[in-house]
């Protein structure tokens, strides 16, 4: 595939992972059992300081929560990949490689919904979609630094993400609210900006 400027598009695996030797990326493990939990792990690749820290398990989602977010995440990721003229992908049972930046964005949403009431998840997805990629990366960095492993659910930044993305839809925040009327309009004094008396 041509990258638009005469160069060939770089080959990728899954959702935009460069087909190179041991790149920094994420993997989403989807088990064959419909009730199995979905795990998202970060693979540091050649950037890892040691084998002990080469893989970081970031979050485990119950299957219903994963099902509630997967379609919109896939759509958003594929739109971004198409914009960069890269091959698109689809979630499948087994290991799904995800580009390191897209993986960070996915973690932000997964951390937000991991303990959220199911009826709030669509609001959370809408709010996540309203964020710019840079905002998602920043949220990932802040959260991963303090509470970024599977054992940190419901604490610190993870709890903050749940409230930030799940409490109020961004579109609701932007709606102007009607002013409350106190008494009748005729009871209020009229204040002229330009009084005739000088």
C-alpha positions as CSV (number, residue, x, y, z in Angstrom):
1,X,0.0,0.0,0.0
2,X,1.3,3.5,-0.9
3,X,1.7,5.9,2.0
4,X,0.6,8.8,-0.3
5,X,4.0,10.3,-0.9
6,X,5.5,7.5,-3.0
7,X,6.7,5.4,-0.1
8,X,5.2,2.1,0.8
9,X,3.2,1.9,4.0
10,X,5.1,0.1,6.8
11,X,3.8,-3.4,7.5
12,X,1.9,-3.7,10.8
13,X,0.4,-6.4,13.0
14,X,-3.0,-6.1,14.7
15,X,-3.9,-2.5,15.5
16,X,-0.9,-0.7,14.1
17,X,2.0,-2.5,15.8
18,X,5.1,-2.1,13.6
19,X,6.2,-5.5,12.2
20,X,9.7,-5.1,13.6
21,X,11.8,-6.9,16.1
22,X,10.3,-6.6,19.6
23,X,8.5,-3.2,19.4
24,X,6.9,-1.5,22.4
25,X,3.2,-2.4,22.2
26,X,0.2,-3.7,24.1
27,X,-1.6,-7.0,23.8
28,X,-5.3,-7.6,24.4
29,X,-5.9,-11.3,25.3
30,X,-9.4,-12.4,24.6
31,X,-10.1,-15.9,25.9
32,X,-12.3,-18.3,23.9
33,X,-14.8,-18.7,26.7
34,X,-17.6,-16.1,26.6
35,X,-17.3,-15.7,30.4
36,X,-13.5,-15.4,30.3
37,X,-11.9,-12.1,31.4
38,X,-10.0,-9.9,28.9
39,X,-6.5,-8.9,29.9
40,X,-4.6,-5.9,28.6
41,X,-0.8,-6.0,29.0
42,X,2.0,-3.6,28.0
43,X,5.1,-5.1,26.4
44,X,8.0,-2.8,26.6
45,X,10.1,-4.7,24.0
46,X,13.6,-3.5,23.6
47,X,13.0,-0.6,25.9
48,X,12.6,-2.9,29.0
49,X,15.4,-2.4,31.5
50,X,15.2,-6.1,32.5
51,X,13.1,-9.2,31.8
52,X,11.4,-8.7,35.1
53,X,9.8,-5.5,33.8
54,X,9.4,-6.4,30.1
55,X,5.7,-7.1,30.5
56,X,3.3,-5.1,32.7
57,X,-0.2,-6.4,33.2
58,X,-2.3,-3.2,33.2
59,X,-6.0,-4.2,33.6
60,X,-8.4,-7.2,33.5
61,X,-11.9,-6.6,32.4
62,X,-15.0,-8.8,33.0
63,X,-16.4,-9.9,29.6
64,X,-19.6,-7.8,29.7
65,X,-17.5,-4.6,30.3
66,X,-15.2,-5.5,27.4
67,X,-18.2,-6.3,25.2
68,X,-19.6,-2.8,26.1
69,X,-16.5,-1.0,24.8
70,X,-14.9,-3.1,22.1
71,X,-16.9,-2.0,19.1
72,X,-16.5,1.7,19.6
73,X,-12.8,1.3,20.4
74,X,-12.3,-0.8,17.3
75,X,-14.1,1.8,15.2
76,X,-12.0,4.7,16.7
77,X,-8.7,2.8,16.3
78,X,-9.5,1.8,12.7
79,X,-10.4,5.4,11.8
80,X,-7.0,6.5,13.1
81,X,-5.1,3.7,11.3
82,X,-6.9,4.6,8.0
83,X,-6.0,8.2,8.5
84,X,-2.3,7.1,8.5
85,X,-2.9,4.7,5.7
86,X,-2.2,1.7,7.8
87,X,-4.0,-1.7,7.8
88,X,-7.1,-1.9,10.0
89,X,-7.9,-4.8,12.3
90,X,-10.7,-6.4,14.3
91,X,-10.8,-8.0,17.8
92,X,-10.5,-11.8,17.7
93,X,-10.1,-14.5,20.3
94,X,-6.5,-14.9,21.3
95,X,-3.8,-12.2,21.4
96,X,-4.5,-8.9,19.7
97,X,-1.4,-6.6,19.3
98,X,-2.2,-2.9,19.7
99,X,0.1,0.0,18.9
100,X,1.8,1.5,22.1
101,X,-0.1,4.8,21.8
102,X,-3.4,3.2,21.0
103,X,-2.8,0.8,23.9
104,X,-2.3,3.6,26.3
105,X,-5.6,5.1,25.1
106,X,-7.4,1.8,25.5
107,X,-6.1,1.5,29.1
108,X,-7.6,4.8,30.0
109,X,-11.0,3.6,29.0
110,X,-10.5,0.1,30.5
111,X,-9.4,1.6,33.8
112,X,-12.5,3.9,33.9
113,X,-15.0,1.1,33.3
114,X,-13.4,-1.8,35.3
115,X,-15.6,-1.2,38.3
116,X,-18.2,1.1,36.8
117,X,-22.0,0.4,36.8
118,X,-22.9,-1.1,33.4
119,X,-25.4,1.6,32.6
120,X,-22.8,4.3,32.8
121,X,-20.4,2.6,30.4
122,X,-21.9,4.1,27.2
123,X,-21.5,7.6,28.7
124,X,-17.9,6.7,29.6
125,X,-17.2,5.6,26.0
126,X,-18.7,8.8,24.6
127,X,-16.6,10.9,27.0
128,X,-13.4,8.9,26.0
129,X,-14.2,9.5,22.4
130,X,-14.5,13.2,23.0
131,X,-10.9,13.4,24.4
132,X,-8.0,14.1,22.0
133,X,-5.3,11.4,21.8
134,X,-2.9,13.7,23.6
135,X,-5.3,14.0,26.5
136,X,-5.7,10.2,26.7
137,X,-1.9,9.8,26.7
138,X,-1.5,12.3,29.5
139,X,-4.2,10.5,31.6
140,X,-2.4,7.2,30.9
141,X,0.9,8.6,32.1
142,X,-0.5,10.0,35.3
143,X,-2.5,6.8,36.1
144,X,0.2,4.3,35.1
145,X,2.8,6.1,37.3
146,X,0.8,5.6,40.5
147,X,-1.9,2.9,40.0
148,X,-1.1,1.2,36.7
149,X,-1.2,-2.5,37.4
150,X,-3.9,-5.1,37.7
151,X,-3.8,-4.9,41.5
152,X,-4.5,-1.2,41.6
153,X,-8.2,-1.2,40.6
154,X,-10.4,1.3,42.3
155,X,-7.6,3.5,43.7
156,X,-6.2,6.9,43.0
157,X,-6.2,7.9,39.4
158,X,-8.2,4.8,38.4
159,X,-11.0,6.0,40.7
160,X,-10.7,9.5,39.3
161,X,-11.0,8.2,35.7
162,X,-14.1,6.3,36.6
163,X,-15.7,9.5,37.9
164,X,-14.3,11.8,35.2
165,X,-15.5,9.6,32.3
166,X,-18.6,8.0,33.8
167,X,-20.4,10.7,35.7
168,X,-21.6,13.2,33.1
169,X,-21.7,13.1,29.4
170,X,-19.4,15.7,27.8
171,X,-22.2,16.9,25.6
172,X,-24.3,17.5,28.8
173,X,-21.5,19.7,30.2
174,X,-21.6,21.9,27.1
175,X,-25.4,22.5,27.1
176,X,-26.4,26.0,28.3
177,X,-28.6,25.8,31.3
178,X,-31.8,27.8,31.4
179,X,-31.8,30.6,33.9
180,X,-34.1,30.2,36.9
181,X,-36.8,32.8,37.1
182,X,-37.4,34.3,40.6
183,X,-40.8,36.0,40.8
184,X,-42.6,37.7,37.9
185,X,-40.6,39.7,35.3
186,X,-42.6,42.8,36.2
187,X,-41.4,42.6,39.8
188,X,-37.8,43.1,38.8
189,X,-36.3,46.5,38.4
190,X,-35.1,47.5,35.0
191,X,-31.5,48.7,34.9
192,X,-30.6,50.7,31.8
193,X,-27.1,50.7,30.6
194,X,-27.5,54.1,29.0
195,X,-29.6,56.2,31.2
196,X,-31.2,59.3,29.6
197,X,-30.3,61.4,32.6
198,X,-26.8,62.7,32.6
